[in-house]
């Protein structure tokens, strides 16, 4: 999946956002360097900070606290633009801030459930308190193999659309629909159902009280009752 969202704030707000991002990232990079220098481990050191790759580069700031995390880079590809690129294994997340016109651009490329990981540490509180609500953003690009699913972005909270945001939500929605249909049939047939859950992948019902499979087998009487109520079993 690939999504692109935009939002406009004032140039002053954009400038403050960039300043806080730079301050946060600089502090993280400096802290990593200090921890690494103070590491007294020897031999096969297990101290994650010793292997941190965080540093100041020619193009900007690189924050990567350990080998298990993706690179997080703050750079300035254009005169008035600050770009924050966050890698988290199964996805790439980008925030671009234009301090001249106040435009924000968020991009998400990769798995729907991927998120920025350590990259979140680089963002200021105002991002989470005021700026990351997806309903305040405009979806301007959406590429996916599941066009009926909702559009999401790892840097934004919420989703655009009524469909599921990922495969897990899709399975849950399918299970909820199947249970609703079964309850309708059972009510028409006069059957009282135990508490059930649905395994969509396995195509089975489970009795949540005892954990056993629950086989939906209607009796002749239930077929006649349901039919009399206009429901087909």
Steps between C-alpha positions, in 0.01 A plus 500: 500500500605857435317806629569873488326755721535878514405768749560874525606684815647846539866560405570591865352172619700313237821674609435413866429138403831474312691661786358249749572206268862615464534553876352158582710317243820680597445407864440136405814487284714662770361266767581197282854621445553557873363158593716334237816676622427406860439132421750294702399163357767286344499209259152405372328808635121475525452870565271619219622858531857393421382403153295815445555667165362839607714788377509837329546458125568737212132494401350523849442288810488121515329338797539122519536384862574134423532244223146380558357837401474664163674824408324826585632799310437874526618676185444819301456405131377849409563844641169530685424131558585275792458129424473232768534146365436206730568135418339229710567173320168451324440861404639844423341807655573855390404838639592804292454848646513812283579795728429754225138413424416279801414189299545161667528179298481152651580188299470132592646228277494135602295277725180652631583418862855637484575798720798734546640318806781702658422780256211605724758617756611771257159667488385762753193478723303736280510238224313247713277752676387716206644408160469126441122454486431359156163676464687830472708375205420469130563167328667585167648163402397139561650189341388162631404149403194539727320810367194435717706520818550822693806717440746537787842644579732396780562861603130585521236388747183356348396391153320636192209285387257252655687185401762314704842659542689170483457124464438455872213748492368341181487158669329648805239680289431179308465310828263763639287485184488119508397500867229757434362284219510185713316674785230611257457143377501357851237748615278409206549129570436534873847386603691649793868531410788472746765778501684448170808626317582448134830387350464635147819336372399156629132550421400379848288615788631462855304488823678762712371337820675166449736566211351220294394512135136588453337333202204686354261218408137596472221258579194447284287689753742795489490505120121522510499771768753711310308458176180608670682814611628569147862402570695243303744285697 
